[in-house]
């Protein structure tokens, strides 16, 4: 059985963590299959948005503690994936990643939730930085989570190691939205529709801004962004986008319903 499922439809690739018996913990096998699915989606020009979700009642329970020895449960060669590579992938990708987190999410799973471009979590899901309760600390994921949190909230969450519901994660800035079971599909669909309305190169440029501008001085940022803005306005996408706006029609990059569907 595949630990990660992938399906592409209408410009959207849905990647599903599919190891519910082990709470979708980050085993070497699951990590390898997940990164392979991401690479395939990145290489497919028809894929505009990647949605990451889960089967079972847990999105991700963090590291697979029974496999910390590094031994794989399978004899086949595995792609070795470091945690830093996985977490950094989302920011470096030119394509937007949306989290549809249908279950509990702790430890390393919190890092994934924070790393995605837009994250929606089931409002009954429990979340938390539980590392201190097994004798370690939320080390790598702190790089992703701390910039999103107030110092007081981060200190309480990291040191207490307690679990809290998704609405609290939204309040402290870790996720974008907590949604009920009845509304989570609609919320994610709305976000995906908005993303599909953006030109692929423009979305990629916007992700570069988010990643690079905070690392620059003000003078460097103004110089670089002025150059980037000028280059973007000269692209065919910009010409098409402005023409579509003035002509009150969808831009050419927006996927249209297949008239052959029944």
KABEL-V384884 format. One line per field, one symbol per residue. ss: DSSP state (A for helix, B for strand, O for the rest). A space follows every 50 residues. Layout:
BEGIN
ss: ???
END
This chain:
BEGIN
ss: OOOBBBBBBOOBBBBBBOOAAAOOOBOAAAAAAAAAAAAAAAAOOOOOBB BBBBOOOBBBOOBOAAAOOOOOOOOOOOOOOOAAAAAAAAAAOOOBBBBB BOOBBBOAAAAAAAAOOBBBBBOOOBBBOOAAAAOOOOAAAAAAAAAAOO AAAAAAAAAAOOBBBAAAAAAOOOOOBBBOOOOAAAAAAAAAAAAAOOOA AAAAAAAAAAAAAAAOOAAAAAAAAAAAAAAAAOOAAAAAAAAAAAAOOO OOOOOOOOOOOO
END
